[in-house]
Every structure is written in C-alpha cells, then in structure tokens.
Amino acid sequence: MPYVAPHEVVGPGGAPLEEIAARLGSGPWRQPIAASPAMRAVLWGWPAGFATVPHLHPRANELFLVVSGRAAFGIEGQPEQVLGPGCVTVAPSGAEHVIRVLEGDPFVMLIVLGPNEDLPDETVERPGGMLHTADQPGRGPTGR
C-alpha cells in the first residue's frame, strides 16, 4: 500500500466510514483516513470478484477490519478465512497474503499498516507466490 502523507487524509471528525464508502461507490477506490510515521489507515472499496496480487510487507504489520461485504483472506501460515462486517485479521510483517472479494455486495475494509514507510520495497508483489492459484488470479493492486 502506498505511503500516506498526513496531508492526504480525511482526518479526525470526518464522515463515518459507511458514508465515505457510499459516496465512493462499488470501487475500486482508496481513501486515506489517518497517517503518522508509526501507521497509516486507509479505507478501501472493491467490487465483487476483485482480488489482490499475492504480496508481503517486509517490515510492516497489517490489520484488516471489514466494514461491509465478504472476502476470503489468505495469509501465509494461517488457514484461509472468509470474513464479513466487524471481523478483524492481521498479516504479520513478512507474511505473504492475498484478498479475494466474494460474489455479492461490494467489499469495504479499513486497513491499518505500520510503520508508514515511503520506501521502494515497502510492498513486495509475488504474482507467482505460494498463495496464488490458477483459478484465483491476482488482478488488482496490492493496496496496503
């Protein structure tokens, strides 16, 4: 996920996440919510059927909070999880992961990643990674 500069965010006191998502539509879209050197929080919206490219963050931990919709999360070292609204999961630093939005409603999640680095290798894409399968190709940005 690209670095988020503090001036790019909606900021404290902004609209509720559901209102932001409704305004932006079914996606794909990305809305920075908060940022500091220690972390960044970004609201993501993806349409049904969307999937990230398998990737990892060598130095950052990533927390996912599902706001609406359902998606399958493949995180290295864990069984695949299908998560819906209110569910949380974490991809530890260095763990390859992929997210696949299930059919149905658009998917919205808040991603919190720390630290908030602006480095060329902050995200490492692995299109042929171990979580990539022929029937679930990565076809979207890594997004974190």
Buried (B, 14 or more C-beta within 10 A) or exposed (E): BBBBEEEBBBEEEBEEBEEBBEEBEBBBBBBBBBBEEEBBBBBBBBBBEBBBBBBBBEEBBBBBBBBBBBBBBBBBEBEEEEBBBEBEBBBBBEBBBBBBBBEEBBBBBBBBBBBBBEEEEBBBBBEEBEBBEEEBEBEBBBBB
